[in-house]
Amino acid sequence: MPSNAWIRFRYKLWAPHYDRVTRFPRERRRSIELLDLEAGERLVIVGCGTGADLPFVPPEVQVLAVDLSPDMLRQARAHARPGIEFREMDGMALDLPDGSFDAAILHMVLEVIPDPVRCLAEAARVLRPGGRLAVFDKFLPEGDRPGPLRRAALGLLDFVFTSTNRQMGEILARSRAPLEVEVDEPSVAAYRHLILRRV
Ligand SMILES: C[S@@+](CC[C@H](N)C(=O)[O-])C[C@H]1O[C@@H](n2cnc3c(N)ncnc32)[C@H](O)[C@@H]1O
């Protein structure tokens, strides 16, 4: 499992190039449309990266964007609209009160964060009852059991870059988070859009 120090190092190298390689504008728009944000709502973006989601968030929404990597956050701050708050924070141990947000975004974070189960549980914890969480990520299809060789290859890829060796159903079950899946729709390649509601 990659450590936080390794993740910081990896994204220090990635930060200057990230926006040229990872775009997904249509998918970001779709995910945020599904989140159905209303004026005045409080939104937390966990693992916000370079802030590529920010142009798709309605301006009347109050945004806190957090990431572990100071280099990714620096890129995000550089082109964000005024009023957005940024904080360096570990998505596996959010320094935020319970139930303090109406909505949360986890875009391409569960695939890279060392412990996706804790990350999902933390996102659920900071949502108020009835709050919504948008996940956009690539997952192994449910029930797919890769053989040892494929698992080893995916594990290596996971360590240096990113991979698809995680299953959303398993992450959700293991998190024991009070979340109900409202939307689960296919997106490009192995990517999916999910909306989960905090019960
Ligand atoms: C693949 S990038 C996705 C960035 C952004 N969400 C996007 O959609 O473009 C993964 C991001 O997760 C962040 N990350 C990884 N581990 C983290 C952690 N423990 N806490 C917070 N952010 C983390 C990385 O620094 C990186 O910015």
The ligand as a MOL file (V3000), in Angstrom:
LIG
                    3D

  0  0  0     0  0            999 V3000
M  V30 BEGIN CTAB
M  V30 COUNTS 27 29 0 0 0
M  V30 BEGIN ATOM
M  V30 1 C -5.8750 11.0720 -9.5360 0
M  V30 2 S -5.7490 12.5470 -8.5960 0 CHG=1
M  V30 3 C -7.4020 13.1940 -8.7470 0
M  V30 4 C -7.4450 14.6740 -8.5080 0
M  V30 5 C -8.7970 15.3260 -8.7040 0
M  V30 6 N -9.7830 14.7960 -7.7800 0
M  V30 7 C -9.3050 15.1840 -10.1100 0
M  V30 8 O -10.4540 14.7630 -10.2770 0
M  V30 9 O -8.5930 15.5500 -11.0410 0 CHG=-1
M  V30 10 C -5.7110 11.9590 -6.9460 0
M  V30 11 C -5.5720 13.0690 -5.9110 0
M  V30 12 O -5.7620 12.4850 -4.6290 0
M  V30 13 C -4.8570 13.1100 -3.7520 0
M  V30 14 N -4.6640 12.2480 -2.5830 0
M  V30 15 C -4.0430 11.0520 -2.5200 0
M  V30 16 N -4.0360 10.5980 -1.2590 0
M  V30 17 C -4.6840 11.5230 -0.5170 0
M  V30 18 C -5.0110 11.6190 0.8710 0
M  V30 19 N -4.6590 10.6830 1.7570 0
M  V30 20 N -5.6890 12.7110 1.2850 0
M  V30 21 C -6.0430 13.6960 0.4170 0
M  V30 22 N -5.7660 13.6520 -0.8950 0
M  V30 23 C -5.0910 12.5870 -1.3550 0
M  V30 24 C -3.5970 13.2970 -4.5710 0
M  V30 25 O -2.7140 14.2330 -3.9920 0
M  V30 26 C -4.1990 13.7390 -5.9030 0
M  V30 27 O -4.3440 15.1320 -5.9670 0
M  V30 END ATOM
M  V30 BEGIN BOND
M  V30 1 1 1 2
M  V30 2 1 2 3
M  V30 3 1 2 10
M  V30 4 1 3 4
M  V30 5 1 4 5
M  V30 6 1 5 6
M  V30 7 1 5 7
M  V30 8 2 7 8
M  V30 9 1 7 9
M  V30 10 1 10 11
M  V30 11 1 11 12
M  V30 12 1 11 26
M  V30 13 1 12 13
M  V30 14 1 13 14
M  V30 15 1 13 24
M  V30 16 1 14 15
M  V30 17 1 14 23
M  V30 18 2 15 16
M  V30 19 1 16 17
M  V30 20 1 17 18
M  V30 21 2 17 23
M  V30 22 1 18 19
M  V30 23 2 18 20
M  V30 24 1 20 21
M  V30 25 2 21 22
M  V30 26 1 22 23
M  V30 27 1 24 25
M  V30 28 1 24 26
M  V30 29 1 26 27
M  V30 END BOND
M  V30 END CTAB
M  END
